[in-house]
Amino acid sequence: MATMKTAVYYNNNDIRIAERPRPVIGPAEVLVKVRASGICGSDVMEWYRTKKAPLVLGHEIAGEVVETGADVKNIKINDRVFVSHHIPCNTCRYCLSGHHTACETLHTTNFDPGGFSQYIRVPALNVDRGIFVLPDTVSFEEGTFVEPLGCVIRGQRIAQFKPGQQVLILGGGISGILHLLLAKACGAGSVTVTDVVDSRLKTAQRFGADFVIDARQDVAAAYKKQYGFFADLVIVCTGALPAFKQALQSVERGGTILCFATTEPQTNLEIPLNDFWRNEITLLPSYGAAPSDLNTAIELLRNKRIPAKEMITHRLPLDETGRGFKLVSEGTESLKVIIEPF
């Protein structure tokens, strides 16, 4: 039986390299050789991940098709692909009303075992509606940005971002930088980024932030001093509760707060409902990406509107996945960490 190497997650400080049988595909399935797999911020949320451990994580993947089942017609061997791990059914009441990421199918689908392995088996449903062929001009490492960029695109889409709006991003990690780049590419009037890490503020400036604020100070006051008003769109890209409180204080009348990140379970946020009611403020979350958002992400990468390669700070072999998790969980030396299994 053919085997492969995997990086098995137990917790952020315990990633074990293990040999596993290489997946065997069925007639409607596909085997993909993983060429690059990004470590997502959600991969290092221990409160979310350890309850399911041990498991092989990794959902930001790009690779090449090496086997196809006899019934597969839309994908062929040697295709360079991005594979979506969670896919909607496109037929339930949620999908039909445009809420694809609320679909039960999306929450229960995945590929086998996970992107931090040398190969993955793509189930039939994912083959049918979750494989996207990469353009020749999009590299494997750029392909790992399709999923996180798609999530950012969906977030700004449902927040009804408009050119000319003033945007405030709380959190300068990879999702914050992607929001910055997308907002700038789509004509934001200004984009401001906050963080508690000085190196992240410098990174935000390098990627075009008009203004940065040390999040340890009064963010709302600093923002209003700079612009004379608050932000039209506030995007929360960190799970730290103080950031959500800063968002409530920093949004302009008629503005929107997009909760792109989430807190730990059982964490509650007090909302000044009367102020929101009087000032027509919108508060909404965003989770995941719909298929149309993933297609948009691929087009942005194909046209080089998002400088994906410039965001990659570390490229590591599968054997060093543990180091990669340490870099991402610490959040000081890295922006985007890519695992390359081969």
Buried (B, 14 or more C-beta within 10 A) or exposed (E): EEEBBBBBBEBBEEBEBEEBEBBEBBEBBBBBBBBBBBBBBBBBBBEEBBEEEEBBBBBBBBBBBBBBBEEBEEBEEEBBBBBBBBBBBBEBEBBEEEBBBBBEBBEEBBBBBBBBBBBBBBBBBBBBBBBBBBBEEBBBBBBBBBBBBBBBBBBBBBBEBEEEBBBBBBBBBBBBBBBBBBBBEBEBBBBBBBBBBEBBBBBBBEBBBBBBBEBEEBBBEBBBEEBEEBBBBBBBBBBBEEBBBBBBBBBBEEBBBBBBBBBEEEEEEEEEEEEBEEEEBBBEBBBBBBBBBBBBBBEBBBEEBBEBEEBBBBBBEBEBBBBBBBBBBEBEEBBBBBBBBE
